[in-house]
Amino acid sequence: MMTYTLLAVALVLLAVTVLGKVRLHDWWIRACEFPRVQIVTLAVITAVAALLLGQGEKQIWILSLCAVVLVLQSYRILPWTRFWPLQVQNAEPGNEERCVTLMVANVLTTNRNSEGLIRQVRDQQPDVLLTLESDQWWGDQLDAAFGDWHTIIRIPMDNLYGMHLYSRLPLEEAEVKYLIQDDIPSIHGWLKLPSGDRIRLHALHPRPPAPSESEESLWRDAELLLVGQEVEKGGYPAIVAGDLNDVAWSRTTRLFCHISGMLDPRRGRGTFSTFHAERWYLRWPLDHVFITEHFTLKDIRRLKAFGSDHFPILVTLCYRPSRKDEHEVPEADSEEVQEASENIREGKEREQGDS
């Protein structure tokens, strides 16, 4: 009986692995891309259990299926381990006037432990604080603590997509845009460093593919890819940050990086998984900071939980365009360019209720 159970588990793990490769927007298919680490763990446990049961034809099938799962999943998650080369090079000491520290925190609207976040902001002293899911109550608490910062952008909303941005540095030409859907805001502007250099900042929180939010990932994908196209066409130094409701190793995020030419500072360093803060067994990287080749990395850290279902993430970047040749920039092929354009067009044309 146990052998049949293990065989069934191995078949399910393989099915989920294969489904993650299907190019459809349905939420339950895209969800298969999230738990890659958990799938690898279950495959290892299943294989070990099969070995303990002894040898036989069914055990060989179980081990073979688990081996396929391990190879396919490891291929995707290895870049976010220390076994992989760094995609973003380490910053050299000094040049503080060309560095910026950014903290991203999904606060969870219903969470009321504002002091837990405020204390960490005061301890870490970021130049920019971006909060997601922040409603009017959260805005009031943050204003009381950081209301004297140079630039403040407030978008309090009760639909889980409110945003607040607090910056000690000037954010010039700042705009709030609704790129794909009229209830999902984003923030865009030119962050002016103490050195006088200007870098483009895009702050996003697209709608996730989940039965309670959206039956498809189309609108999330379209928003990410639209910003990616803008970054690539502009050729400017840029940062894209926020809770992107997608994992670092998904097809959409890989396509976004290819289209935009942006880099992930976690590659070669670790996953820095920010969700779920309370459920260690369901944890993956949802909060992101992507950068163009113009930057090096001084520090990246996941901070302490403060009552939200997300951990905050802290990243210190240094603007060093003279070192951009040290980075291997992702590039999109013609098929990916077409796929991105079609996703953006369809995302703009279709209403969510039409799915």
C-alpha positions as CSV (number, residue, x, y, z in Angstrom):
1,M,0.0,0.0,0.0
2,M,2.8,2.4,0.9
3,T,4.5,1.8,-2.4
4,Y,1.3,2.8,-4.3
5,T,1.0,5.9,-2.2
6,L,4.6,6.9,-2.9
7,L,4.0,6.2,-6.6
8,A,0.9,8.5,-6.6
9,V,2.9,11.2,-4.8
10,A,5.7,11.0,-7.4
11,L,3.2,11.2,-10.2
12,V,1.5,14.3,-8.7
13,L,4.9,16.0,-8.2
14,L,5.8,15.4,-11.8
15,A,2.3,16.6,-13.0
16,V,2.7,19.9,-11.1
17,T,6.2,20.3,-12.4
18,V,5.0,19.9,-16.0
19,L,2.0,22.1,-15.5
20,G,4.3,24.9,-14.5
21,K,5.7,24.9,-18.0
22,V,2.3,25.3,-19.7
23,R,2.0,28.7,-21.3
24,L,-1.5,29.5,-20.1
25,H,-2.6,32.3,-17.7
26,D,-5.0,30.3,-15.6
27,W,-4.3,30.9,-11.9
28,W,-4.0,27.2,-11.0
29,I,-1.4,26.6,-13.7
30,R,0.7,29.6,-12.8
31,A,0.4,28.6,-9.1
32,C,2.4,25.5,-10.0
33,E,5.5,27.7,-10.5
34,F,5.5,28.9,-6.9
35,P,6.4,26.0,-4.6
36,R,9.5,24.7,-6.5
37,V,11.5,24.4,-3.3
38,Q,8.7,22.5,-1.6
39,I,8.3,20.2,-4.6
40,V,12.1,19.4,-4.5
41,T,11.8,18.7,-0.7
42,L,8.8,16.3,-1.2
43,A,10.6,14.6,-4.1
44,V,13.6,13.9,-2.0
45,I,11.5,12.6,0.9
46,T,9.5,10.4,-1.5
47,A,12.7,9.0,-3.0
48,V,14.3,8.2,0.4
49,A,11.0,6.5,1.5
50,A,11.0,4.4,-1.7
51,L,14.6,3.3,-1.0
52,L,13.8,2.3,2.5
53,L,11.0,0.0,1.3
54,G,13.5,-2.1,-0.7
55,Q,14.0,-2.8,-4.4
56,G,11.4,-3.6,-7.0
57,E,9.9,-2.4,-10.2
58,K,7.6,0.1,-8.5
59,Q,10.5,1.5,-6.5
60,I,12.5,2.0,-9.7
61,W,9.5,3.9,-11.2
62,I,9.2,6.1,-8.0
63,L,12.9,6.9,-8.1
64,S,12.9,7.6,-11.8
65,L,9.9,10.0,-11.5
66,C,11.5,11.8,-8.5
67,A,14.8,12.1,-10.4
68,V,13.0,13.8,-13.3
69,V,11.3,16.2,-10.9
70,L,14.5,17.0,-9.1
71,V,16.3,17.8,-12.4
72,L,13.6,19.9,-13.8
73,Q,13.0,21.9,-10.6
74,S,16.6,22.3,-9.6
75,Y,17.3,23.7,-13.1
76,R,15.0,26.6,-12.2
77,I,15.9,27.2,-8.5
78,L,19.7,26.7,-8.6
79,P,20.3,30.3,-9.8
80,W,18.9,31.5,-6.5
81,T,21.5,29.6,-4.5
82,R,25.1,30.2,-3.7
83,F,26.1,27.5,-6.2
84,W,25.4,29.9,-9.0
85,P,27.5,32.9,-10.2
86,L,26.5,36.3,-9.1
87,Q,24.3,38.2,-11.6
88,V,25.0,41.6,-9.9
89,Q,28.5,42.3,-8.8
90,N,29.4,43.4,-5.3
91,A,29.9,47.1,-4.7
92,E,33.4,48.4,-3.7
93,P,33.7,50.4,-0.5
94,G,33.0,54.2,-0.6
95,N,31.0,56.1,-3.1
96,E,28.3,56.6,-0.5
97,E,26.8,59.6,-2.4
98,R,26.0,57.3,-5.3
99,C,24.3,54.6,-3.1
100,V,20.7,54.2,-2.2
101,T,19.0,51.9,0.4
102,L,15.5,50.8,-0.4
103,M,13.1,49.0,2.0
104,V,10.0,47.2,0.6
105,A,7.3,46.1,3.0
106,N,3.9,44.6,2.3
107,V,2.2,45.6,5.6
108,L,-0.9,43.4,5.3
109,T,-3.9,45.8,5.5
110,T,-5.4,44.1,8.6
111,N,-2.1,44.1,10.5
112,R,-2.0,46.8,13.2
113,N,1.6,46.4,14.4
114,S,2.8,49.5,12.8
115,E,5.4,50.0,15.5
116,G,7.1,46.8,14.5
117,L,7.7,48.2,11.0
118,I,8.5,51.7,12.1
119,R,11.1,50.4,14.6
120,Q,12.9,48.6,11.8
121,V,12.8,51.6,9.5
122,R,14.5,53.7,12.2
123,D,17.0,50.9,12.9
124,Q,17.9,50.4,9.2
125,Q,17.7,54.1,8.1
126,P,16.7,53.4,4.4
127,D,16.6,56.2,1.9
128,V,13.4,55.0,0.4
129,L,10.5,53.1,2.1
130,L,7.8,51.5,-0.1
131,T,4.8,50.0,1.6
132,L,2.2,47.9,-0.1
133,E,-1.4,47.1,1.1
134,S,-1.3,50.3,3.2
135,D,-4.7,51.9,3.8
136,Q,-5.5,55.2,5.5
137,W,-4.8,53.9,9.0
138,W,-1.4,52.7,7.9
139,G,-0.8,56.1,6.2
140,D,-1.6,57.9,9.4
141,Q,0.9,55.8,11.4
142,L,3.6,56.2,8.8
143,D,3.0,60.0,8.5
144,A,3.4,60.4,12.3
145,A,6.8,58.7,12.1
146,F,8.2,59.8,8.7
147,G,6.0,62.8,7.8
148,D,9.1,65.0,7.6
149,W,10.9,63.0,4.8
150,H,11.6,64.9,1.6
151,T,9.1,63.2,-0.7
152,I,5.9,61.4,0.3
153,I,3.4,59.8,-2.1
154,R,0.2,58.6,-0.5
155,I,-2.2,56.2,-2.2
156,P,-4.4,54.9,0.7
157,M,-6.8,52.2,-0.6
158,D,-9.0,49.6,1.1
159,N,-8.7,47.0,-1.7
160,L,-5.3,45.6,-0.7
161,Y,-3.5,47.7,-3.3
162,G,-2.8,50.9,-1.4
163,M,0.8,52.2,-1.6
164,H,2.9,54.7,0.3
165,L,6.3,55.9,-0.6
166,Y,8.6,57.8,1.8
167,S,11.9,59.1,0.5
168,R,14.7,61.1,2.1
169,L,15.9,61.8,-1.4
170,P,14.0,63.9,-4.0
171,L,11.7,61.9,-6.2
172,E,11.4,64.2,-9.2
173,E,8.6,64.1,-11.8
174,A,6.8,61.6,-9.6
175,E,3.6,60.1,-11.1
176,V,0.9,57.7,-9.9
177,K,-0.3,55.6,-12.8
178,Y,-2.9,52.9,-13.3
179,L,-1.1,51.0,-16.0
180,I,-3.5,48.1,-16.8
181,Q,-6.4,48.2,-14.3
182,D,-8.0,51.3,-12.9
183,D,-7.9,50.0,-9.3
184,I,-4.2,49.0,-9.3
185,P,-1.8,51.9,-8.8
186,S,1.9,52.2,-9.4
187,I,4.4,54.9,-8.6
188,H,7.1,56.2,-11.1
189,G,9.7,59.0,-10.8
190,W,13.3,60.0,-11.0
191,L,15.2,59.5,-7.7
192,K,17.9,62.0,-7.3
193,L,21.0,60.7,-5.5
194,P,23.3,63.0,-3.4
195,S,25.8,62.8,-6.2
196,G,23.3,64.5,-8.5
197,D,22.7,61.4,-10.6
198,R,19.1,60.5,-11.4
199,I,17.7,57.0,-11.6
200,R,14.3,55.9,-12.6
201,L,12.2,54.2,-9.9
202,H,9.1,52.1,-10.7
203,A,7.1,50.8,-7.7
204,L,4.6,48.1,-8.5
205,H,2.0,45.8,-6.8
206,P,0.1,44.0,-9.6
207,R,-2.9,41.8,-8.9
208,P,-2.0,38.2,-8.1
209,P,-3.4,35.1,-9.9
210,A,-5.5,33.6,-7.2
211,P,-9.2,32.6,-7.0
212,S,-10.0,35.4,-4.6
213,E,-8.3,38.1,-6.7
214,S,-8.0,37.0,-10.4
215,E,-8.7,33.8,-12.3
216,E,-5.8,34.6,-14.6
217,S,-2.3,36.0,-14.3
218,L,-2.8,38.1,-17.5
219,W,-3.2,41.5,-15.8
220,R,-0.2,40.9,-13.5
221,D,1.9,39.8,-16.4
222,A,0.9,42.7,-18.6
223,E,1.8,45.3,-16.0
224,L,5.2,43.8,-15.4
225,L,6.0,43.5,-19.1
226,L,4.7,47.0,-19.9
227,V,7.2,48.4,-17.4
228,G,9.9,46.1,-18.7
229,Q,9.4,47.4,-22.2
230,E,9.6,51.0,-21.0
231,V,12.9,50.3,-19.2
232,E,14.4,48.6,-22.2
233,K,13.3,51.4,-24.6
234,G,14.5,54.2,-22.3
235,G,18.0,52.7,-21.7
236,Y,18.1,54.6,-18.4
237,P,19.4,53.4,-15.0
238,A,16.3,52.0,-13.3
239,I,15.0,50.2,-10.3
240,V,11.8,48.2,-10.3
241,A,10.6,47.3,-6.8
242,G,7.5,46.0,-5.0
243,D,5.4,43.0,-4.2
244,L,5.1,41.6,-7.7
245,N,3.0,38.7,-6.7
246,D,5.2,36.4,-8.7
247,V,8.2,34.2,-7.8
248,A,11.7,35.0,-9.0
249,W,11.9,31.8,-11.0
250,S,8.6,32.0,-12.9
251,R,8.2,32.2,-16.6
252,T,6.7,35.7,-16.3
253,T,9.5,37.1,-14.2
254,R,12.1,35.5,-16.5
255,L,10.4,37.0,-19.5
256,F,10.3,40.4,-17.7
257,C,14.0,40.3,-17.1
258,H,14.7,39.3,-20.8
259,I,12.4,42.1,-22.1
260,S,13.7,44.8,-19.8
261,G,17.4,43.7,-19.5
262,M,17.1,44.0,-15.8
263,L,19.1,42.0,-13.2
264,D,18.1,40.2,-10.0
265,P,20.6,40.9,-7.2
266,R,19.5,37.7,-5.4
267,R,20.9,35.4,-8.1
268,G,23.9,33.6,-6.8
269,R,23.1,34.9,-3.2
270,G,19.9,33.2,-2.1
271,T,16.1,33.3,-2.4
272,F,15.5,35.9,0.4
273,S,11.9,34.5,0.5
274,T,9.6,37.2,1.9
275,F,6.3,35.3,1.9
276,H,4.8,33.6,4.0
277,A,6.2,35.2,7.2
278,E,4.2,32.8,9.5
279,R,4.2,29.6,7.5
280,W,7.8,28.5,7.0
281,Y,6.7,25.5,4.9
282,L,5.0,27.9,2.3
283,R,7.7,30.4,1.7
284,W,8.9,31.9,-1.6
285,P,10.3,35.2,-2.9
286,L,7.4,37.5,-3.8
287,D,8.9,41.0,-3.0
288,H,11.5,42.1,-5.5
289,V,14.1,44.7,-6.4
290,F,15.3,44.5,-10.0
291,I,18.0,46.8,-11.4
292,T,19.6,47.7,-14.6
293,E,23.3,47.0,-15.4
294,H,24.3,50.4,-14.0
295,F,24.3,49.2,-10.4
296,T,26.3,47.1,-8.0
297,L,25.1,45.6,-4.8
298,K,26.3,46.6,-1.3
299,D,23.8,44.7,0.8
300,I,20.6,42.7,0.6
301,R,18.7,41.4,3.6
302,R,15.4,40.0,4.7
303,L,14.3,41.8,7.8
304,K,12.2,40.7,10.8
305,A,8.5,39.8,10.7
306,F,6.2,42.4,12.2
307,G,2.7,40.9,12.0
308,S,2.3,40.9,8.2
309,D,2.3,37.8,6.1
310,H,5.4,39.3,4.3
311,F,8.9,40.0,5.7
312,P,10.3,43.4,4.7
313,I,13.3,43.3,2.3
314,L,16.2,45.8,2.4
315,V,18.5,46.4,-0.5
316,T,21.5,48.8,-0.8
317,L,22.5,49.6,-4.4
318,C,25.4,51.7,-5.7
319,Y,25.1,53.5,-9.1
320,R,28.3,52.6,-10.9
321,P,27.7,52.9,-14.7
322,S,31.5,52.4,-15.2
323,R,31.1,48.8,-14.1
324,K,28.1,47.9,-16.2
325,D,30.3,45.8,-18.6
326,E,30.9,43.4,-15.7
327,H,27.3,42.3,-15.9
328,E,25.7,39.9,-18.4
329,V,22.5,41.5,-19.4
330,P,19.5,39.2,-20.3
331,E,18.2,39.6,-23.8
332,A,14.8,38.7,-25.3
333,D,14.6,36.7,-28.5
334,S,12.0,37.5,-31.2
335,E,9.5,35.0,-29.8
336,E,9.7,36.5,-26.3
337,V,9.3,40.0,-27.7
338,Q,6.1,38.9,-29.5
339,E,4.8,37.1,-26.4
340,A,5.3,40.2,-24.3
341,S,3.6,42.5,-26.8
342,E,0.6,40.1,-27.1
343,N,0.3,39.9,-23.3
344,I,0.3,43.7,-22.9
345,R,-2.2,44.2,-25.7
346,E,-4.5,41.5,-24.3
347,G,-4.2,42.8,-20.8
348,K,-5.2,46.3,-21.9
349,E,-8.1,45.2,-24.0
350,R,-9.7,42.7,-21.7
351,E,-11.6,43.5,-18.6
352,Q,-11.1,41.1,-15.7
353,G,-14.7,40.0,-15.8
354,D,-14.2,38.8,-19.3
355,S,-11.9,36.0,-18.2
